[in-house]
């Protein structure tokens, strides 16, 4: 039997703003903190878990691109 994927969760601008604020405070919220965030944002705690996983992946990707960009264009020492 094929595994049914959950439908994509779409976040409003206000929800994203709140999630980003929480992410700045703590990138690895525990179960209880995720429940609190879910209550504030209005989505399931499991969706909060996935959002934080994806946000951390995005951060790592941006950091990697930043490091590679610095290697390509090193600061000139003139």
C-alpha positions, -999 to 999 in steps of 0.1 A, spaced: 0 0 0 13 35 -8 20 58 21 -4 87 21 14 120 25 0 147 48 -13 177 29 10 207 28 6 232 56 4 268 45 13 294 70 1 330 71 26 359 73 17 363 110 23 326 118 57 327 100 66 359 118 58 342 152 77 310 142 108 330 131 108 349 165 107 315 183 134 302 160 157 331 169 152 323 206 156 285 204 164 264 173 158 231 191 125 235 211 116 205 233 83 187 232 66 210 257 79 242 240 66 228 206 32 224 222 32 259 234 43 272 200 16 251 183 -11 266 206 1 302 198 4 296 160 -26 274 157 -12 243 141 -4 208 153 28 202 173 40 178 146 38 206 120 59 227 144 85 199 146 87 197 108 88 235 104 118 237 128 136 209 110 131 226 76 141 260 90 173 245 104 180 229 70 175 263 54 199 279 78 226 253 71 221 258 34 224 296 37 255 292 58 271 268 33 263 292 4 278 321 24 310 302 31 313 291 -5 307 327 -16 335 339 6 359 313 -9 350 325 -44 354 361 -36 380 364 -8 385 399 7 414 416 -10 442 426 12 454 458 -4 
